[in-house]
């Protein structure tokens, strides 16, 4: 099971974001009364549903990458772009976007660089060895 470091890092990123969304969904449901009282963000139920959707997508993506499925490369790129759009729209529209913006942008750029190298490496391997797919 020799995986390139970029693929391993991508799996770790997907795992972290999947666990993050699982915790976010659980927290939104467990603390919905408090969030409804003090929050100006989305309703906790909507946050929980969207987070559960991201958990399912993350699990499917991890499974596809681990099984070396052809579609996982395209799903990785689509999921990364979709997650970044959702993250920033949620942050700009419903949250206080003035906190840690530099950190959020830095982490987003690092994730995109990791994903870029993972998909490039996977693409180059399929060009060299088409029977791997």
Secondary structure, DSSP 8 states (H G I E B T S, - for coil): ----HHHHHHHHHHHHHHHHHHHHHHHHHHTHHHHHHH--SS-HHHHHHHHHHHHHHHHHHHHHHHTT-THHHHHHHHHHHHHHHHHHHHHHHHS-TTSSHHHHHHHHHHHHHHHHHHHHHHHHHHHH-GGG-
